[in-house]
Amino acid sequence: MSVLVLAVLRARPERADALESALLALVGPTRAEPGCLAYTVARAGERFLVAERYADAAARDAHFAAPYVTALLGRFPQLLSGEPLVESADVLDRPGG
């Protein structure tokens, strides 16, 4: 069963462009991960939405353990104005269903 991850990140006003650059730098490496089915970053002012879909929980966990992800997570205190909102859930729909 695939796994969906949705993240809402609110940047510090003066760090919004830096957060955008950091998130966009993850797009290529993340989409190249074996279990990544989709990875999309969107921006609305200082708010960023990240929608991710992985083949399974192991692929999701491998993503969050990747060095390029842990490096960005370590920068969150400088980039974000508050705690990120991250939700993960099993996808119920099936292709063609």
SELUMVEX-154196 format. One record per residue (C-alpha): x, y, z negated; residue number from 1; residue in one letter. Coordinates in pm, 1 decimal. Example, Ala and Ser with C-alpha at 12.3 -4.5 7.8 and 13.67 -1.06 7.14 Angstrom:
# residues 2
+----------+----------+----------+-----+---------+
:       xx :       yy :       zz : num : residuo :
+----------+----------+----------+-----+---------+
:   1230.0 :   -450.0 :   -780.0 :   1 :       A :
:   1367.0 :   -106.0 :   -714.0 :   2 :       S :
+----------+----------+----------+-----+---------+
//
This chain:
# residues 97
+----------+----------+----------+-----+---------+
:       xx :       yy :       zz : num : residuo :
+----------+----------+----------+-----+---------+
:      0.0 :      0.0 :      0.0 :   1 :       M :
:    141.8 :    337.4 :     96.6 :   2 :       S :
:    193.4 :    615.6 :   -155.6 :   3 :       V :
:    103.9 :    983.4 :   -119.9 :   4 :       L :
:    293.6 :   1253.6 :   -308.0 :   5 :       V :
:    165.1 :   1610.2 :   -322.8 :   6 :       L :
:    372.9 :   1886.6 :   -478.8 :   7 :       A :
:    283.7 :   2248.8 :   -544.6 :   8 :       V :
:    581.2 :   2471.7 :   -616.0 :   9 :       L :
:    566.6 :   2840.1 :   -703.6 :  10 :       R :
:    890.9 :   3022.2 :   -630.5 :  11 :       A :
:   1032.2 :   3311.2 :   -825.6 :  12 :       R :
:    952.8 :   3608.7 :   -597.9 :  13 :       P :
:   1318.1 :   3688.1 :   -537.3 :  14 :       E :
:   1401.0 :   3319.4 :   -470.4 :  15 :       R :
:   1116.8 :   3227.0 :   -229.8 :  16 :       A :
:   1336.3 :   3234.4 :     81.0 :  17 :       D :
:   1605.3 :   3028.6 :    -94.8 :  18 :       A :
:   1343.8 :   2770.0 :   -194.3 :  19 :       L :
:   1213.6 :   2759.8 :    162.5 :  20 :       E :
:   1563.6 :   2694.3 :    295.3 :  21 :       S :
:   1625.9 :   2424.0 :     35.5 :  22 :       A :
:   1296.9 :   2246.7 :    111.5 :  23 :       L :
:   1351.6 :   2263.9 :    485.2 :  24 :       L :
:   1699.2 :   2114.9 :    440.4 :  25 :       A :
:   1528.6 :   1803.0 :    300.4 :  26 :       L :
:   1303.5 :   1747.9 :    601.8 :  27 :       V :
:   1555.3 :   1570.9 :    826.3 :  28 :       G :
:   1714.4 :   1344.3 :    565.4 :  29 :       P :
:   1378.1 :   1257.3 :    412.4 :  30 :       T :
:   1212.6 :   1172.8 :    744.0 :  31 :       R :
:   1512.7 :    949.4 :    820.1 :  32 :       A :
:   1458.5 :    743.2 :    502.3 :  33 :       E :
:   1345.3 :    389.1 :    587.8 :  34 :       P :
:   1020.6 :    408.4 :    387.8 :  35 :       G :
:    918.1 :    765.1 :    474.0 :  36 :       C :
:    597.5 :    779.4 :    678.5 :  37 :       L :
:    547.9 :   1158.7 :    665.2 :  38 :       A :
:    706.8 :   1464.0 :    504.7 :  39 :       Y :
:    564.2 :   1813.9 :    552.7 :  40 :       T :
:    649.8 :   2148.5 :    393.6 :  41 :       V :
:    411.4 :   2445.2 :    403.5 :  42 :       A :
:    436.6 :   2797.3 :    263.6 :  43 :       R :
:    179.9 :   3053.8 :    152.7 :  44 :       A :
:    371.0 :   3351.7 :     14.5 :  45 :       G :
:    556.7 :   3232.3 :   -293.6 :  46 :       E :
:    363.9 :   2902.3 :   -308.9 :  47 :       R :
:    494.7 :   2593.0 :   -134.4 :  48 :       F :
:    307.9 :   2271.5 :    -64.6 :  49 :       L :
:    494.9 :   1950.4 :      6.7 :  50 :       V :
:    300.3 :   1649.1 :    134.4 :  51 :       A :
:    487.2 :   1319.3 :    146.0 :  52 :       E :
:    381.9 :    967.1 :    235.7 :  53 :       R :
:    591.6 :    658.9 :    170.2 :  54 :       Y :
:    546.3 :    295.7 :    269.9 :  55 :       A :
:    536.0 :    191.3 :    -95.3 :  56 :       D :
:    633.7 :    293.9 :   -447.5 :  57 :       A :
:    988.7 :    164.3 :   -400.5 :  58 :       A :
:   1037.3 :    396.4 :   -101.7 :  59 :       A :
:    899.7 :    688.9 :   -303.4 :  60 :       R :
:   1131.1 :    609.0 :   -592.9 :  61 :       D :
:   1430.2 :    577.5 :   -358.7 :  62 :       A :
:   1348.6 :    922.4 :   -217.8 :  63 :       H :
:   1342.5 :   1085.8 :   -560.0 :  64 :       F :
:   1671.9 :    914.5 :   -648.9 :  65 :       A :
:   1848.4 :   1034.8 :   -331.7 :  66 :       A :
:   2138.4 :   1273.2 :   -404.1 :  67 :       P :
:   1996.4 :   1553.3 :   -186.4 :  68 :       Y :
:   1667.8 :   1538.1 :   -380.3 :  69 :       V :
:   1822.5 :   1523.4 :   -727.3 :  70 :       T :
:   2044.5 :   1819.1 :   -632.7 :  71 :       A :
:   1738.4 :   2027.1 :   -542.1 :  72 :       L :
:   1548.5 :   1918.2 :   -853.0 :  73 :       L :
:   1843.5 :   2043.4 :  -1058.6 :  74 :       G :
:   1804.0 :   2386.7 :   -898.2 :  75 :       R :
:   1433.2 :   2415.3 :   -981.4 :  76 :       F :
:   1486.1 :   2619.9 :  -1301.2 :  77 :       P :
:   1653.8 :   2893.3 :  -1094.8 :  78 :       Q :
:   1413.4 :   2871.1 :   -799.8 :  79 :       L :
:   1069.6 :   2818.5 :   -955.4 :  80 :       L :
:    860.3 :   3050.6 :  -1169.4 :  81 :       S :
:    709.7 :   2756.4 :  -1360.4 :  82 :       G :
:    687.2 :   2380.5 :  -1374.2 :  83 :       E :
:    614.0 :   2209.0 :  -1042.4 :  84 :       P :
:    282.7 :   2028.2 :  -1006.9 :  85 :       L :
:    353.6 :   1685.4 :   -857.9 :  86 :       V :
:     91.3 :   1414.8 :   -810.9 :  87 :       E :
:    143.5 :   1065.8 :   -672.3 :  88 :       S :
:   -124.8 :    812.8 :   -580.6 :  89 :       A :
:   -181.8 :    498.4 :   -379.7 :  90 :       D :
:   -342.8 :    564.6 :    -41.2 :  91 :       V :
:   -678.4 :    389.3 :    -11.6 :  92 :       L :
:   -754.4 :    435.7 :    357.2 :  93 :       D :
:   -615.7 :    202.1 :    619.8 :  94 :       R :
:   -532.8 :    280.9 :    984.9 :  95 :       P :
:   -835.5 :    215.2 :   1201.7 :  96 :       G :
:  -1059.0 :    186.5 :    896.5 :  97 :       G :
+----------+----------+----------+-----+---------+
//
